[in-house]
């Protein structure tokens, strides 16, 4: 699917909205009239549009980075499995020296680039599964909501262990999904956030953790 066509579809059909409780970040977000089904009909490789919605883990980690900018300020940051790019945007706003955002979905990459421009920050996008390679040359890895499936969680944990061995700090944001590696985590902060599939009036508890 042509990247420019994807970008045009997102701009035309996903309205720009302020993020709940983080009003200085705005994102393209899917709504009832966004017509994401048209993408699935046009593109046989179209996957689940995680990039088009808020996820509790991303929201809580973005909250934390903006509240505790010292966690990334002046450091090289990676937003792993970036989705909409909200965590990378928060890292950039918090003063990260550089921000990379990686995702395996080309729709996510297009969305991240649009959302970064909306928010006036620079993010280097990477269309790649970084969990299959060597640890990246960064100082801190931010992981927002990647523990919702067992196989994915296992792969991410193995990758994070390699990164930890290289001295990379790892921050995780998660609303206590089933496959969160709780025994490896140290709680840093908690927030009440909106989660995927919840209506806008409901929140759920979510935490930010150091992976150790």
Secondary structure, 3 states (H helix, E strand, C coil): CCHHHHHHHHHHHCCEEEECCEEEEEEECCCCCCCHHHHHHHCCCCCCCHHHCCCHHHHHHHHHHHHCHHHCECCEEEEECCCCCHHHHHHHHCCECEEEEEECCHHHHHHHHHHHHHCCCCCEEEECCHHHCCCCCCCEEEEECCCCCHHHHHHHHHHHHHHHHCCCEEEEEECCCCCCCHHHEEEEEEEEECCCCCCCCCCEEEEEEEEC
